[in-house]
Amino acid sequence: MKKKKYTLEIIDRDSGRVVQTETRKSATAFDRLWCKAISNINSLKYKLRISIEET
């Protein structure tokens, strides 16, 4: 079974640069991070990008 690495990037909409990157190793921990980010991030100023890598 391959392991997965979940990454969440917060990107500034004006400049297009990555402001913050968070990585989690489990789907449950990433789900908690995602829910917290959705409630705390201003969606007019920032956008979220998810990537999942198999190792």
C-alpha positions, 0 to 999 in steps of 0.5 A, spaced: 500 500 500 502 506 497 503 512 502 500 519 501 502 526 502 496 531 502 499 538 501 494 545 502 497 551 499 494 558 500 495 563 494 494 570 494 490 572 489 493 579 487 500 576 486 499 569 485 505 567 490 504 561 495 503 565 502 503 558 506 504 551 505 501 545 510 502 538 509 499 532 513 500 524 512 493 522 514 486 523 510 483 525 517 488 530 519 488 533 512 480 533 513 481 537 519 486 542 516 481 543 510 475 545 515 479 550 519 482 553 513 475 554 509 472 557 516 478 562 517 481 564 510 478 570 506 476 567 500 476 574 496 483 575 498 486 568 498 485 561 494 486 554 496 490 549 492 490 541 494 495 536 492 496 529 493 502 525 492 503 518 493 510 515 495 
